[in-house]
Protein backbone atom coordinates (compact mmCIF):
# COMPACT_ATOMS: atom_id res chain seq x y z
CA UNK A 1 0.00 0.00 0.00
CA UNK A 2 1.05 3.59 -0.49
CA UNK A 3 2.38 5.15 2.70
CA UNK A 4 0.35 8.32 2.15
CA UNK A 5 -2.82 6.24 2.70
CA UNK A 6 -1.82 6.24 6.38
CA UNK A 7 -1.49 10.00 6.60
CA UNK A 8 -3.83 12.28 8.54
CA UNK A 9 -3.75 15.78 10.01
CA UNK A 10 -2.73 15.77 13.68
CA UNK A 11 -2.75 19.07 15.59
CA UNK A 12 0.57 19.55 17.37
CA UNK A 13 -1.15 20.37 20.66
CA UNK A 14 -2.58 16.83 20.85
CA UNK A 15 0.89 15.25 21.14
CA UNK A 16 1.30 14.69 24.88
CA UNK A 17 4.47 15.87 26.61
CA UNK A 18 3.40 14.59 30.04
CA UNK A 19 1.26 11.60 31.05
CA UNK A 20 -2.07 11.74 32.82
CA UNK A 21 -1.87 11.69 36.61
CA UNK A 22 -2.66 9.24 38.02
CA UNK A 23 -1.82 6.81 35.21
CA UNK A 24 -5.31 5.33 35.05
CA UNK A 25 -6.86 8.81 34.58
CA UNK A 26 -5.99 8.69 30.89
CA UNK A 27 -8.83 8.27 28.40
CA UNK A 28 -9.76 5.05 26.62
CA UNK A 29 -11.45 4.84 23.22
CA UNK A 30 -13.02 1.43 22.62
CA UNK A 31 -13.00 0.67 18.90
CA UNK A 32 -15.26 -2.07 17.59
CA UNK A 33 -18.45 -1.92 15.58
CA UNK A 34 -19.05 1.31 17.48
CA UNK A 35 -16.81 3.91 19.14
CA UNK A 36 -17.19 4.27 22.90
CA UNK A 37 -15.44 6.96 24.96
CA UNK A 38 -14.30 5.77 28.40
CA UNK A 39 -11.64 6.28 31.08
CA UNK A 40 -8.72 3.87 31.20
CA UNK A 41 -9.77 2.62 34.63
CA UNK A 42 -12.85 1.18 32.84
CA UNK A 43 -10.58 -1.48 31.34
CA UNK A 44 -11.64 -3.59 34.33
CA UNK A 45 -15.18 -3.63 32.91
CA UNK A 46 -14.05 -4.18 29.31
CA UNK A 47 -12.06 -7.35 30.01
CA UNK A 48 -13.95 -10.53 30.90
CA UNK A 49 -13.31 -13.55 33.15
CA UNK A 50 -11.10 -16.06 31.34
CA UNK A 51 -9.43 -13.43 29.19
CA UNK A 52 -5.63 -13.39 29.11
CA UNK A 53 -3.78 -10.06 29.25
CA UNK A 54 -0.27 -10.33 27.79
CA UNK A 55 2.23 -7.67 28.93
CA UNK A 56 5.72 -6.75 27.78
CA UNK A 57 7.85 -6.77 30.95
CA UNK A 58 10.87 -5.07 29.38
CA UNK A 59 12.50 -2.32 31.43
CA UNK A 60 13.82 0.92 29.95
CA UNK A 61 17.50 1.51 30.63
CA UNK A 62 18.99 5.03 31.06
CA UNK A 63 20.29 4.95 27.49
CA UNK A 64 20.79 8.72 27.04
CA UNK A 65 24.38 9.70 27.83
CA UNK A 66 26.23 13.00 27.83
CA UNK A 67 29.99 12.80 27.56
CA UNK A 68 33.25 14.48 26.64
CA UNK A 69 35.61 13.49 23.84
CA UNK A 70 38.95 14.78 25.19
CA UNK A 71 41.11 16.92 22.92
CA UNK A 72 43.32 14.85 20.66
CA UNK A 73 46.34 17.12 21.19
CA UNK A 74 47.46 20.03 23.36
CA UNK A 75 46.12 22.62 20.91
CA UNK A 76 42.72 21.01 20.59
CA UNK A 77 39.55 21.39 22.63
CA UNK A 78 37.33 18.90 24.39
CA UNK A 79 34.06 18.15 22.56
CA UNK A 80 30.69 17.62 24.24
CA UNK A 81 28.90 14.57 22.83
CA UNK A 82 25.35 13.27 23.24
CA UNK A 83 24.95 9.51 22.88
CA UNK A 84 21.72 7.51 22.66
CA UNK A 85 22.24 3.76 22.90
CA UNK A 86 19.87 1.81 20.69
CA UNK A 87 21.12 -1.76 20.15
CA UNK A 88 23.20 -4.09 22.28
CA UNK A 89 25.71 -6.04 20.19
CA UNK A 90 26.92 -9.59 20.71
CA UNK A 91 30.64 -10.11 21.21
CA UNK A 92 32.90 -13.15 21.18
CA UNK A 93 34.19 -11.93 24.56
CA UNK A 94 31.27 -12.47 26.98
CA UNK A 95 32.63 -9.81 29.35
CA UNK A 96 32.84 -7.15 26.64
CA UNK A 97 30.04 -4.59 26.33
CA UNK A 98 29.33 -3.16 22.88
CA UNK A 99 26.44 -0.97 21.79
CA UNK A 100 25.34 0.71 18.61
CA UNK A 101 24.31 4.29 19.31
CA UNK A 102 23.20 7.55 17.75
CA UNK A 103 25.73 10.32 18.35
CA UNK A 104 25.57 14.10 18.14
CA UNK A 105 27.75 15.57 16.72
CA UNK A 106 28.88 12.30 15.15
CA UNK A 107 31.16 14.11 12.70
CA UNK A 108 33.41 15.13 15.61
CA UNK A 109 34.13 11.50 16.46
CA UNK A 110 36.67 9.16 14.90
CA UNK A 111 37.46 5.49 15.29
CA UNK A 112 39.68 5.08 18.34
CA UNK A 113 38.36 8.15 20.16
CA UNK A 114 37.50 7.80 23.83
CA UNK A 115 34.30 9.33 25.16
CA UNK A 116 34.12 9.90 28.92
CA UNK A 117 30.63 9.91 30.44
CA UNK A 118 31.49 9.81 34.15
CA UNK A 119 34.33 8.72 36.44
CA UNK A 120 32.99 5.15 36.22
CA UNK A 121 31.90 4.95 32.58
CA UNK A 122 33.68 5.64 29.29
CA UNK A 123 33.80 4.02 25.87
CA UNK A 124 35.96 3.73 22.76
CA UNK A 125 34.54 4.48 19.31
CA UNK A 126 34.94 1.32 17.23
CA UNK A 127 33.03 2.49 14.16
CA UNK A 128 31.35 5.66 12.90
CA UNK A 129 28.83 5.90 10.09
CA UNK A 130 26.89 9.13 9.48
CA UNK A 131 25.02 9.78 12.75
CA UNK A 132 25.69 6.34 14.21
CA UNK A 133 28.62 4.90 16.15
CA UNK A 134 29.61 1.58 17.65
CA UNK A 135 30.99 1.82 21.17
CA UNK A 136 33.03 -0.58 23.30
CA UNK A 137 32.61 0.30 26.97
CA UNK A 138 35.43 0.24 29.47
CA UNK A 139 33.50 -1.81 31.99
CA UNK A 140 32.75 -5.52 32.00
CA UNK A 141 29.24 -6.84 31.53
CA UNK A 142 28.68 -7.64 35.21
CA UNK A 143 29.25 -4.01 36.25
CA UNK A 144 27.94 -2.19 33.15
CA UNK A 145 24.32 -1.99 34.31
CA UNK A 146 25.26 -0.37 37.62
CA UNK A 147 27.55 2.14 35.89
CA UNK A 148 24.87 2.99 33.32
CA UNK A 149 22.22 3.46 36.02
CA UNK A 150 24.50 5.90 37.82
CA UNK A 151 25.43 7.83 34.66
CA UNK A 152 22.65 7.78 32.07
CA UNK A 153 19.27 9.47 31.72
CA UNK A 154 15.87 8.19 30.67
CA UNK A 155 15.76 8.17 26.83
CA UNK A 156 12.56 10.07 26.15
CA UNK A 157 11.23 10.05 22.57
CA UNK A 158 13.00 12.65 20.39
CA UNK A 159 9.86 14.75 19.90
CA UNK A 160 9.65 15.26 23.69
CA UNK A 161 13.37 15.92 24.05
CA UNK A 162 13.11 18.72 21.49
CA UNK A 163 10.47 20.51 23.58
CA UNK A 164 11.55 20.00 27.19
CA UNK A 165 14.28 18.56 29.39
CA UNK A 166 14.17 15.11 30.95
CA UNK A 167 13.45 15.43 34.69
CA UNK A 168 13.03 13.29 37.80
CA UNK A 169 9.36 12.60 37.09
CA UNK A 170 10.27 10.87 33.84
CA UNK A 171 12.28 8.25 35.76
CA UNK A 172 8.98 6.89 37.03
CA UNK A 173 6.52 8.10 34.38
CA UNK A 174 8.37 6.45 31.47
CA UNK A 175 8.47 3.00 33.09
CA UNK A 176 5.64 0.49 33.47
CA UNK A 177 4.83 -0.72 36.98
CA UNK A 178 5.51 -4.30 35.86
CA UNK A 179 8.91 -3.73 34.19
CA UNK A 180 11.45 -6.33 35.31
CA UNK A 181 13.87 -7.21 32.47
CA UNK A 182 16.30 -4.45 31.53
CA UNK A 183 17.04 -3.89 27.85
CA UNK A 184 14.73 -1.36 26.16
CA UNK A 185 15.67 2.11 24.99
CA UNK A 186 12.01 3.08 24.60
CA UNK A 187 9.02 2.21 26.76
CA UNK A 188 6.21 -0.15 25.72
CA UNK A 189 3.89 2.77 26.25
CA UNK A 190 0.50 1.01 26.27
CA UNK A 191 1.57 -0.46 29.60
CA UNK A 192 2.09 2.97 31.17
CA UNK A 193 -1.64 3.33 31.88
CA UNK A 194 -1.82 0.32 34.20
CA UNK A 195 -1.52 0.50 37.99
CA UNK A 196 -1.06 -2.20 40.61
CA UNK A 197 -4.64 -1.52 41.70
CA UNK A 198 -5.97 -2.25 38.20
CA UNK A 199 -4.05 -5.53 38.03
CA UNK A 200 -5.39 -6.51 41.44
CA UNK A 201 -8.97 -5.82 40.31
CA UNK A 202 -8.44 -7.78 37.09
CA UNK A 203 -7.11 -10.80 38.97
CA UNK A 204 -10.14 -10.71 41.29
CA UNK A 205 -12.27 -10.77 38.14
CA UNK A 206 -10.33 -13.86 36.98
CA UNK A 207 -8.62 -12.10 34.11
CA UNK A 208 -5.26 -13.85 33.83
CA UNK A 209 -1.89 -12.15 33.29
CA UNK A 210 1.14 -13.34 31.33
CA UNK A 211 4.47 -11.66 30.68
CA UNK A 212 6.61 -11.74 27.55
CA UNK A 213 9.72 -9.70 26.74
CA UNK A 214 10.48 -7.57 23.71
CA UNK A 215 13.34 -5.11 24.14
CA UNK A 216 12.17 -2.01 22.28
CA UNK A 217 14.74 -0.30 20.07
CA UNK A 218 15.03 3.33 19.01
CA UNK A 219 13.98 2.25 15.52
CA UNK A 220 10.40 2.53 16.75
CA UNK A 221 10.77 6.32 16.27
CA UNK A 222 12.29 6.16 12.79
CA UNK A 223 10.06 7.70 10.09
CA UNK A 224 8.90 5.72 7.08
CA UNK A 225 10.67 7.30 4.12
CA UNK A 226 9.52 4.83 1.45
CA UNK A 227 6.54 5.67 -0.75
CA UNK A 228 5.17 2.13 -0.55
CA UNK A 229 4.98 -0.12 2.51
CA UNK A 230 6.63 -2.99 0.62
CA UNK A 231 9.83 -0.95 0.39
CA UNK A 232 10.15 -0.26 4.13
CA UNK A 233 12.53 -2.38 6.22
CA UNK A 234 11.63 -2.78 9.89
CA UNK A 235 14.30 -2.67 12.60
CA UNK A 236 14.98 -5.93 14.44
CA UNK A 237 14.30 -6.32 18.17
CA UNK A 238 14.98 -9.24 20.51
CA UNK A 239 12.07 -10.96 22.17
CA UNK A 240 11.16 -14.03 24.20
CA UNK A 241 8.00 -16.04 24.77
CA UNK A 242 8.43 -18.80 27.35
CA UNK A 243 7.00 -22.30 26.83
CA UNK A 244 4.65 -21.71 29.79
CA UNK A 245 3.24 -18.50 28.31
CA UNK A 246 2.88 -20.06 24.85
CA UNK A 247 0.89 -22.91 26.38
CA UNK A 248 -1.31 -20.51 28.36
CA UNK A 249 -2.09 -18.47 25.23
CA UNK A 250 -3.06 -21.58 23.27
CA UNK A 251 -5.22 -22.89 26.11
CA UNK A 252 -6.99 -19.53 26.41
CA UNK A 253 -7.90 -19.40 22.74
CA UNK A 254 -8.89 -23.09 22.67
CA UNK A 255 -11.35 -22.36 25.51
CA UNK A 256 -12.93 -19.58 23.46
CA UNK A 257 -11.57 -16.73 25.57
CA UNK A 258 -9.65 -13.71 24.33
CA UNK A 259 -5.93 -13.03 24.26
CA UNK A 260 -5.46 -9.28 24.72
CA UNK A 261 -2.08 -7.76 23.92
CA UNK A 262 -0.89 -4.81 25.97
CA UNK A 263 0.81 -2.81 23.24
CA UNK A 264 2.06 -3.30 19.72
CA UNK A 265 5.36 -4.69 21.02
CA UNK A 266 3.63 -7.64 22.69
CA UNK A 267 1.48 -8.15 19.59
CA UNK A 268 4.43 -8.16 17.19
CA UNK A 269 6.22 -10.68 19.39
CA UNK A 270 3.22 -13.01 19.72
CA UNK A 271 2.52 -12.93 15.99
CA UNK A 272 6.22 -13.65 15.35
CA UNK A 273 5.89 -16.72 17.58
CA UNK A 274 2.61 -17.90 16.04
CA UNK A 275 2.43 -20.89 13.72
CA UNK A 276 -0.37 -22.89 12.19
CA UNK A 277 -0.83 -24.80 15.45
CA UNK A 278 -0.73 -21.85 17.80
CA UNK A 279 1.93 -19.83 19.59
CA UNK A 280 5.27 -21.56 20.06
CA UNK A 281 8.14 -20.75 22.44
CA UNK A 282 10.31 -18.00 20.95
CA UNK A 283 13.71 -16.50 21.73
CA UNK A 284 15.14 -14.55 18.83
CA UNK A 285 15.09 -11.23 16.99
CA UNK A 286 12.02 -10.21 15.02
CA UNK A 287 11.60 -7.59 12.32
CA UNK A 288 7.98 -8.44 11.54
CA UNK A 289 6.19 -5.62 9.68
CA UNK A 290 2.40 -5.76 9.98
CA UNK A 291 0.29 -3.97 7.38
CA UNK A 292 -3.29 -4.43 6.12
CA UNK A 293 -3.78 -7.93 4.75
CA UNK A 294 -1.79 -9.58 7.54
CA UNK A 295 -3.41 -12.72 9.00
CA UNK A 296 -3.45 -12.57 12.79
CA UNK A 297 -3.07 -15.90 14.54
CA UNK A 298 -2.34 -15.10 18.20
CA UNK A 299 -4.06 -11.91 19.39
CA UNK A 300 -7.80 -11.17 19.65
CA UNK A 301 -7.76 -7.61 21.03
CA UNK A 302 -5.16 -4.89 21.46
CA UNK A 303 -4.63 -2.11 24.00
CA UNK A 304 -2.45 0.60 22.50
CA UNK A 305 -1.83 4.34 22.41
CA UNK A 306 -2.68 6.71 19.55
CA UNK A 307 0.09 6.73 16.96
CA UNK A 308 1.53 9.28 14.58
CA UNK A 309 0.60 9.70 10.90
CA UNK A 310 2.49 7.53 8.38
CA UNK A 311 4.02 5.45 11.20
CA UNK A 312 4.49 1.68 11.17
CA UNK A 313 2.37 1.58 14.32
CA UNK A 314 -0.62 3.22 12.64
CA UNK A 315 -0.17 0.71 9.80
CA UNK A 316 -0.27 -2.10 12.37
CA UNK A 317 -3.50 -0.94 14.03
CA UNK A 318 -5.04 -0.42 10.58
CA UNK A 319 -4.21 -4.04 9.81
CA UNK A 320 -5.65 -5.20 13.12
CA UNK A 321 -8.93 -3.27 13.25
CA UNK A 322 -9.41 -2.31 9.60
CA UNK A 323 -8.03 0.70 7.77
CA UNK A 324 -11.33 2.53 7.30
CA UNK A 325 -12.37 1.86 10.89
CA UNK A 326 -9.10 3.22 12.28
CA UNK A 327 -9.21 6.33 10.08
CA UNK A 328 -12.68 7.00 11.47
CA UNK A 329 -11.56 6.25 15.04
CA UNK A 330 -8.61 8.62 14.79
CA UNK A 331 -10.79 11.36 13.28
CA UNK A 332 -13.12 10.93 16.28
CA UNK A 333 -10.18 10.98 18.72
CA UNK A 334 -8.79 14.19 17.23
CA UNK A 335 -12.22 15.87 17.33
CA UNK A 336 -12.67 14.81 20.97
CA UNK A 337 -9.21 16.00 22.00
CA UNK A 338 -7.57 12.66 22.82
CA UNK A 339 -3.84 12.93 23.51
CA UNK A 340 -1.45 11.12 21.17
CA UNK A 341 1.75 9.09 21.32
CA UNK A 342 3.95 7.85 24.17
CA UNK A 343 2.46 9.86 27.04
CA UNK A 344 -0.98 10.08 25.48
CA UNK A 345 -4.31 8.28 25.86
CA UNK A 346 -5.18 4.69 24.98
CA UNK A 347 -7.57 2.70 22.85
CA UNK A 348 -8.95 -0.83 23.07
CA UNK A 349 -9.14 -2.36 19.61
CA UNK A 350 -11.24 -5.33 18.55
CA UNK A 351 -9.96 -7.38 15.64
CA UNK A 352 -11.87 -6.53 12.48
CA UNK A 353 -12.22 -10.15 11.28
CA UNK A 354 -13.91 -11.44 14.42
Residue, then its C-alpha position, 0 to 999 in steps of 0.5 A: x500500500x502507499x504510505x500516504x494512505x496512512x497520513x492524517x492531520x494531527x494538531x501539534x497540541x494533541x501530542x502529549x508531553x506529560x502523562x495523565x496523573x494518576x496513570x489510570x486517569x488517561x482516556x480510553x477509546x473502545x474501537x469495535x463496531x461502534x466507538x465508545x469513549x471511556x476512562x482507562x480505569x474502565x478497562x476492568x469492565x471491558x475485560x472478561x473472566x477467562x481473558x488473558x492479558x499479555x504484557x511486555x515486561x521489558x524495562x527501559x534503561x537510562x540509554x541517554x548519555x552525555x559525555x566528553x571526547x577529550x582533545x586529541x592534542x594540546x592545541x585542541x579542545x574537548x568536545x561535548x557529545x550526546x549519545x543515545x544507545x539503541x542496540x546491544x551487540x553480541x561479542x565473542x568476549x562475553x565480558x565485553x560490552x558493545x552498543x550501537x548508538x546515535x551520536x551528536x555531533x557524530x562528525x566530531x568522532x573518529x574510530x579510536x576516540x575515547x568518550x568519557x561519560x562519568x568517572x565510572x563509565x567511558x567508551x571507545x569508538x569502534x566504528x562511525x557511520x553518518x550519525x551512528x557509532x559503535x561503542x566498546x565500553x570500558x567496563x565488563x558486563x557484570x558491572x555495566x548496568x550499575x555504571x549505566x544506572x548511575x550515569x545515564x538518563x531516561x531516553x525520552x522520545x525525540x519529539x519530547x526531548x526537542x520541547x523539554x528537558x528530561x526530569x526526575x518525574x520521567x524516571x517513574x513516568x516512562x516505566x511500566x509498573x511491571x517492568x522487570x527485564x532491563x534492555x529497552x531504549x524506549x518504553x512499551x507505552x501502552x503499559x504505562x496506563x496500568x496500575x497495581x490496583x488495576x491488576x489486582x482488580x483484574x485478577x479478582x475478576x479472573x482475568x489472567x496475566x502473562x508476561x513476555x519480553x520484547x526489548x524495544x529499540x530506538x527504531x520505533x521512532x524512525x520515520x517511514x521514508x519509502x513511498x510504498x509499505x513494501x519498500x520499508x525495512x523494519x528494525x529488528x528487536x529481541x524478544x522471548x515467549x516462554x513455553x509456559x506463556x505459549x501454552x497458556x495463550x493456546x489454552x486460552x484461545x482453545x477455551x474460546x476466551x480472548x488473548x489481549x495484547x498490551x501494546x504493539x510490542x507484545x502483539x508483534x512478538x506473539x505474531x512472530x511466535x505464532x504458527x499454524x498450530x498456535x503460539x510456540x516458544x520464541x527466543x530470537x530477533x524479530x523484524x515483523x512488519x504488519x500492514x493491512x492484509x496480515x493474517x493474525x493468529x495469536x491476538x484477539x484484542x489490542x490495547x495501544x496508544x494513539x500513533x503518529x501519521x504515516x508510522x508503522x504503528x498506525x499501519x499495524x493498528x489499521x491491519x488489526x482493526x481495519x483501515x477505514x475503521x481506524x481512520x474514522x476512530x482517529x478522526x473521532x479521537x482528534x475531534x474529541x481531544x484525545x492525547x497522542x503518542x507515548x504519554x498520550x491516551x489509549x484505545x482498546x481495539x477489537x480485531x476486524x475479522x472477528 
